[in-house]
Amino acid sequence: MLGYGSGMLALLSSPVRRFLLTALLLPVIAFVLGKLGAYLQRRNGGQTTKVSRALLSASGGIRRFTDRKANKQRH
């Protein structure tokens, strides 16, 4: 038997799922990645590391993607 969350997601149409992913989940992921990257950078005395740079870069990329999607949906 499907769990409650899985069943509810299965009932949603594909455009609604895409909207929820873009509008709700991706900004949260971007926020968390940015916070992790900044924490690692602070922990290393302000110097960037490969991991912190990658996390901050991924966070910025996701934010740009979600901003672009939001602008398309407004117009």
Phi, psi and omega in degrees: 000140179287147175289167182301314181294320180293320180294320179294319180293325179293333180282339181284146178284163182300316178297326179291319177299315178299318179297314180297319179297314182289319187277329187246310189281315183297319176298326178293317178298317179299318179298313182295316179297319178296317179295319178296316179297317179294321178297313180298322179294315178297319181296334181265022177075025179089352179275140178283151173241170178300320182290314181295321178297318179294318180295315179294323178294316179296319179299314179297320179296317179294319179296318177297319179297314181290326176296318179295318179296318181295320179293324177294320183287333179286326185268000000 
